Amino acid sequence: MPRVYIGLGSNLAEPVQQLQAALAAIGQLPRCRLAAVSSLYASDPLGPPDQPRYVNAVAALDCELAPLELLDALQAIEREQGRVRKTERWGPRTLDLDILLFGDLQLDEERLCVPHYHMHARAFVLYPLAEIAADLVLPDGQALQTLLANCPFEGLERLGD
Ligand SMILES: CC1(C)Nc2nc(N)[nH]c(=O)c2N=C1O
């Protein structure tokens, strides 16, 4: 059963509660098992600065769903928690659920790109991911520890579980 890593992010409408509710919903997905969840981390927004700080986490899921089935399920959770897909690129959002990795799959399609296109240089993804998968090697052979060495922790604040 593929091990899937999901990035969670929120900076609107009580972000900590948004992530806790999303994790509960992910834990209820059919044919999936929530295997691990990182601590929550706060950080300033990457991109437009005139928006609230983000709260991020990463979850590990053992998943029998097909990639697009999982994507549909995650987008349904985003909608249920109030996310309206805004036109503003990189604007604030109630909830972002990104498939970071889907086993060793490498996919670059319109709806889904895995490994997630931006994950390699985002501290708010790499540090929570390393917390639950320290020895991870990405499908292209890069070790997560190597990515971490090139991505400073600065600006990230661990909020605990
Ligand atoms: C707007 C953009 C790029 N910035 C972010 N910045 C931070 N710190 N965390 C995010 O999850 C996040 N998500 C985004 O989509």
The ligand as an SDF file (V2000), in Angstrom:
LIG
                    3D

 15 16  0  0  0  0  0  0  0  0999 V2000
    0.7300   31.3870   -0.4370 C   0  0  0  0  0  0  0  0  0  0  0  0
    1.7320   30.2830   -0.1390 C   0  0  0  0  0  0  0  0  0  0  0  0
    2.7070   30.0750   -1.2930 C   0  0  0  0  0  0  0  0  0  0  0  0
    2.5220   30.6610    1.0100 N   0  0  0  0  0  0  0  0  0  0  0  0
    2.6030   29.9110    2.1370 C   0  0  0  0  0  0  0  0  0  0  0  0
    3.4080   30.3170    3.1620 N   0  0  0  0  0  0  0  0  0  0  0  0
    3.5140   29.5590    4.2670 C   0  0  0  0  0  0  0  0  0  0  0  0
    4.3110   29.9580    5.2820 N   0  0  0  0  0  0  0  0  0  0  0  0
    2.8170   28.3890    4.3930 N   0  0  0  0  0  0  0  0  0  0  0  0
    2.0000   27.9450    3.4100 C   0  0  0  0  0  0  0  0  0  0  0  0
    1.3790   26.8650    3.5610 O   0  0  0  0  0  0  0  0  0  0  0  0
    1.8720   28.7060    2.2300 C   0  0  0  0  0  0  0  0  0  0  0  0
    1.0740   28.3190    1.2040 N   0  0  0  0  0  0  0  0  0  0  0  0
    0.9890   29.0090    0.0810 C   0  0  0  0  0  0  0  0  0  0  0  0
    0.2280   28.5800   -0.9150 O   0  0  0  0  0  0  0  0  0  0  0  0
  1  2  1  0
  2  3  1  0
  2  4  1  0
  2 14  1  0
  4  5  1  0
  5  6  1  0
  5 12  2  0
  6  7  2  0
  7  8  1  0
  7  9  1  0
  9 10  1  0
 10 11  2  0
 10 12  1  0
 12 13  1  0
 13 14  2  0
 14 15  1  0
M  END
$$$$
